[in-house]
Amino acid sequence: MTVVANKRSVMTMYSDPGSPYSHRVRLVLAEKNITVEVLDVDPLNISDD
């Protein structure tokens, strides 16, 4: 089995823009230079996707 060293997967974070917990996680991810795709969601209107 071969592992590609340069290939990095991107983490997806589903975030509530008004949540202090989401904000805290975004700060930690930025401090650790972790690549993440942030998708803002409304917790009162969650889609089925």
N, CA, C and O of each residue as an XYZ file, in Angstrom:
196
protein
N       0.847     -1.183      0.000
C       0.000      0.000      0.000
C       0.889      1.241      0.000
O       1.810      1.349      0.809
N       0.617      2.162     -0.892
C       1.419      3.373     -1.030
C       0.662      4.565     -0.461
O      -0.528      4.747     -0.718
N       1.373      5.367      0.315
C       0.787      6.574      0.893
C       1.482      7.774      0.268
O       2.711      7.841      0.248
N       0.712      8.708     -0.237
C       1.264      9.918     -0.842
C       1.475     10.940      0.266
O       0.524     11.320      0.949
N       2.713     11.384      0.449
C       3.047     12.284      1.553
C       2.526     13.700      1.339
O       2.198     14.383      2.309
N       2.445     14.154      0.098
C       2.046     15.533     -0.169
C       0.540     15.723     -0.250
O       0.062     16.857     -0.247
N      -0.200     14.654     -0.319
C      -1.648     14.775     -0.468
C      -2.287     14.950      0.907
O      -2.161     14.090      1.778
N      -2.978     16.081      1.089
C      -3.630     16.354      2.363
C      -5.115     16.542      2.121
O      -5.521     17.262      1.208
N      -5.904     15.904      2.926
C      -7.342     16.068      2.794
C      -7.764     17.355      3.501
O      -7.100     17.816      4.430
N      -8.856     17.914      3.053
C      -9.374     19.140      3.646
C     -10.529     18.774      4.559
O     -11.446     18.051      4.170
N     -10.470     19.280      5.769
C     -11.519     19.048      6.745
C     -12.651     20.042      6.487
O     -12.401     21.201      6.156
N     -13.881     19.591      6.637
C     -15.036     20.467      6.500
C     -15.629     20.705      7.876
O     -15.928     19.761      8.608
N     -15.798     21.976      8.223
C     -16.384     22.339      9.510
C     -17.719     23.016      9.254
O     -17.791     24.028      8.557
N     -18.765     22.453      9.817
C     -20.089     23.055      9.742
C     -20.227     23.957     10.956
O     -20.173     23.490     12.094
N     -20.404     25.245     10.715
C     -20.293     26.238     11.770
C     -21.533     27.116     11.848
O     -22.135     27.466     10.833
N     -21.899     27.463     13.080
C     -22.929     28.470     13.325
C     -22.187     29.783     13.582
O     -21.455     29.878     14.567
N     -22.352     30.793     12.734
C     -21.600     32.041     12.889
C     -21.805     32.722     14.243
O     -20.936     33.471     14.690
N     -22.929     32.476     14.897
C     -23.199     33.108     16.185
C     -22.772     32.288     17.386
O     -22.952     32.719     18.525
N     -22.213     31.121     17.151
C     -21.854     30.223     18.249
C     -20.447     30.507     18.770
O     -19.494     30.525     17.991
N     -20.306     30.730     20.078
C     -18.961     30.932     20.626
C     -18.113     29.665     20.542
O     -16.885     29.746     20.488
N     -18.752     28.502     20.531
C     -18.017     27.240     20.445
C     -17.417     27.063     19.047
O     -16.277     26.618     18.911
N     -18.175     27.408     18.023
C     -17.650     27.349     16.653
C     -16.492     28.327     16.487
O     -15.491     28.019     15.840
N     -16.642     29.499     17.075
C     -15.587     30.510     16.988
C     -14.314     30.000     17.662
O     -13.214     30.189     17.142
N     -14.461     29.366     18.799
C     -13.312     28.821     19.524
C     -12.584     27.769     18.683
O     -11.354     27.752     18.623
N     -13.350     26.903     18.042
C     -12.743     25.863     17.200
C     -12.017     26.490     16.018
O     -10.918     26.060     15.670
N     -12.624     27.511     15.391
C     -11.965     28.184     14.265
C     -10.647     28.824     14.696
O      -9.669     28.789     13.949
N     -10.612     29.409     15.897
C      -9.374     30.007     16.406
C      -8.280     28.958     16.604
O      -7.129     29.183     16.233
N      -8.636     27.824     17.183
C      -7.653     26.759     17.409
C      -7.139     26.215     16.080
O      -5.939     25.988     15.925
N      -8.031     26.006     15.130
C      -7.611     25.505     13.820
C      -6.658     26.484     13.139
O      -5.678     26.071     12.519
N      -6.943     27.777     13.254
C      -6.071     28.792     12.654
C      -4.710     28.824     13.350
O      -3.682     28.949     12.685
N      -4.690     28.712     14.680
C      -3.432     28.707     15.429
C      -2.552     27.524     15.042
O      -1.328     27.642     15.002
N      -3.175     26.392     14.759
C      -2.430     25.182     14.418
C      -2.185     25.046     12.913
O      -1.636     24.044     12.455
N      -2.602     26.068     12.145
C      -2.425     26.066     10.682
C      -3.038     24.836     10.034
O      -2.436     24.225      9.150
N      -4.225     24.478     10.473
C      -4.946     23.341      9.914
C      -5.882     23.855      8.833
O      -6.686     24.756      9.073
N      -5.775     23.282      7.647
C      -6.621     23.680      6.531
C      -8.024     23.150      6.755
O      -8.225     21.958      6.990
N      -8.983     24.044      6.679
C     -10.368     23.653      6.918
C     -11.278     24.476      6.016
O     -11.035     25.660      5.782
N     -12.313     23.843      5.520
C     -13.343     24.537      4.754
C     -14.504     24.772      5.714
O     -15.075     23.816      6.239
N     -14.858     26.037      5.948
C     -15.916     26.378      6.893
C     -17.207     26.630      6.128
O     -17.260     27.482      5.241
N     -18.238     25.886      6.478
C     -19.562     26.073      5.900
C     -20.489     26.576      6.997
O     -20.763     25.867      7.966
N     -20.968     27.804      6.837
C     -21.887     28.370      7.819
C     -23.276     27.785      7.626
O     -23.793     27.742      6.510
N     -23.875     27.336      8.720
C     -25.217     26.769      8.686
C     -26.082     27.476      9.716
O     -25.590     27.981     10.725
N     -27.363     27.503      9.446
C     -28.332     28.050     10.386
C     -28.894     26.880     11.191
O     -29.544     26.010     10.613
N     -28.665     26.830     12.503
C     -29.127     25.685     13.289
C     -30.650     25.567     13.350
O     -31.178     24.502     13.671
N     -31.347     26.641     13.047
C     -32.812     26.595     13.063
C     -33.397     26.156     11.731
O     -34.588     25.857     11.643
N     -32.558     26.115     10.683
C     -33.019     25.755      9.345
C     -32.000     24.820      8.693
O     -31.293     25.215      7.767
N     -31.930     23.595      9.175
C     -30.961     22.628      8.668
C     -31.537     21.931      7.445
O     -32.650     21.407      7.478
N     -30.751     21.931      6.349
C     -31.208     21.274      5.127
C     -30.962     19.773      5.217
O     -30.244     19.311      6.103
N     -31.550     19.023      4.314
C     -31.403     17.570      4.294
C     -30.127     17.121      3.603
O     -29.819     15.929      3.608
N     -29.373     18.044      3.007
C     -28.153     17.692      2.260
C     -27.099     17.195      3.173
O     -26.005     16.852      2.724
